[in-house]
Amino acid sequence: MRKQHLPPPLQPFTPFRLSSLATPSSHTTATTTTATDNSLAQLFISSQSIDMPSLGLGNEALDDIAGIMDDICFTNSVIPLSNVVVGGGGGELPVWHASSETDVEQIDMMLNYRTKKCLYYSQGSCRSQRCFDYHYQTQRRRSPVSPSGYLAYCDVPCKHMSNPAQCARKDSCAYCHSVDELRYHPAIFKTQLCNGHDCRGPACHFAHPGESTRPWAVERYSLGSAAAAAICWPPAPPLSRGHLRGSLLDRNSSENSVNCSDSSERFKIVKCPNLGQVHDRKLCPFYHNFRDRRRFPVTYEAEQCPRHFDIDTSVISCDRGDECDKCHSRIELLYHPSIFKQRFCATWPNVASCARGHNCAFAHHRDEVNGKMFTEEQETVRDVDFFVNHFKTLWCPYGVQHDWHRCYYAHTYQDCRRSPALEYGSEPCPHWGRSKAWTEYGSRCPNGHRCPYSHGSKEQLYHPSYYKTMPCCDWKSRGRCPRGELCAFYHDPSERRQATRLASLDYSRPLSTGEELCHHQPNFWRPPLFSADEGSSESR
């Protein structure tokens, strides 16, 4: 079993005043966390399992400490930043002191690491898992410094951190929206030495021998060191009842029942306190073993780990453990923000029969689908405009087995069309072939999605310059067509369209950059997983 990545030795905290950010309307009395409170909080964080009553504190003190931990770690109530104007007036976040920073590479990491989208990945040519820029939205960081010279957000996790899309303040939120926003925050980055376990190499946020450390940054920039440490340092085993009096579990649950937040943010992240009791594990919001467990999804990609995936073992066989950037279970894969509710539940529309109920990883209603869908009018009318400009350009949201050939949505890259708005031609690509249907998109054609030729029969037959311009051979010879309304050829002269050509198209030159594709088809690189056994969505 791998050694646990423990935090560095305890250091005394400098008291920091949280109420300085409060407004009279939100807090009527000033609240200051003391060095004692913070030391106890850090002691709680760095331990694997502490029975708080054994510290010899009274019930009132225990409740106070529990309140501090709950407020800092799980809500945004202690630091009322809702009325903060970043970089102006009173109550602003700390000022960024560029003159205090001496290492250019460290400055670059703090300010720019994964703050910009990788254009090479958008073009299908970057396969690095350690790219300086982000590939997926779940990897994205906001720059921690605003244009005004103040910090853009503090080193405290937002209560929506596991699903930032639910945060009403979006990018203007004054709290961290991801683990990396915490790791590379000026208050945390390179303030402690790396202990060598689960090191991220050149991207490690801990200081290595020979690198300069920034211990002064905690006092200068930190507003919630205890809360940040709980997530930046690898977590201890989940709490059980009695470890912290007044914890979320105890406050929200009775003595004999499980009652956790229904939000998907915490689903299967905390160990079940009722493991010895018989109950429905599918409906239980807690995890029971490694196959049932989730880590915070912002720390890994929505791809299966090749070393350990959904294996019923007592230990994780992946040598990277929780630091692995791939999924270790179906639960982690299906509840990943980029996969969660991407498709309808297999029981839809009879969702009352779903075994997971409101905890289901799939959509039970159209407005729950995490992705673009055709409008109900488009699915009903299906006119020439639909088949020319929209047919097979969106990924299929339906989970039940059905005939892919008669479905209006795409299911694999062989079945998918790039949007005609990219202005590729109707001539077939000489590199594209049916034998490559299950290989990566970028491996089938050297020009990838920038190819000026049509990729596959769908792009050619439903191209604006080709659709319904040729007669259907089946209809002409047998008087019937097995494709029906989906046929790209005309059955009656009244359906015939005039062939048109793109006068300015030069087949010798690739199309424009990936920004155009991202604009028209933002989910093009994220095909749906039709089952967890199908593996990485990148392989489709």
Protein Blocks (a to p, Z undefined) as FASTA:
>chain_A
ZZddddddddddddddfklmpcfklpmbdcdddfklmmmmmmmmmpmbdcfklnopafkl
mmmmmmmmmmmmmmcklmccklpcghiaehiacdddfklpmbfklmmmmmmgopbccfkl
mnopacbfkbfbdfbfklpccdfbdfkopafbdcbdcfklmmmmlpmnlmmpcbdfbfkl
mmmgmklgopbccehiapahjmlcbdcehiacdfklmmmmpcblmlmmmmmpccddddde
hjaghiaklmmpcfkbccddfbfklgokbccfklmpccdfklpmbdfbfklpccdfklpc
cddcfkbghiacfbdfbfnlmmpcbdfbfklmmmgfklgopbccfkbcblmlpmnlmmpc
bdfbfklpgcddddfklmmnopmklmmmmgopaccfbfbdcdfklpcbdfbfklpccdfk
lopafbdcfkbcfklmmgcfklmpmnlmmlcbdedjklmmmgfklgopaccfklmmnopa
fklmmpcbdfbfklpccddddfklcfkbccddfklmmmmmmmlmmccdfbfklopfklZZ
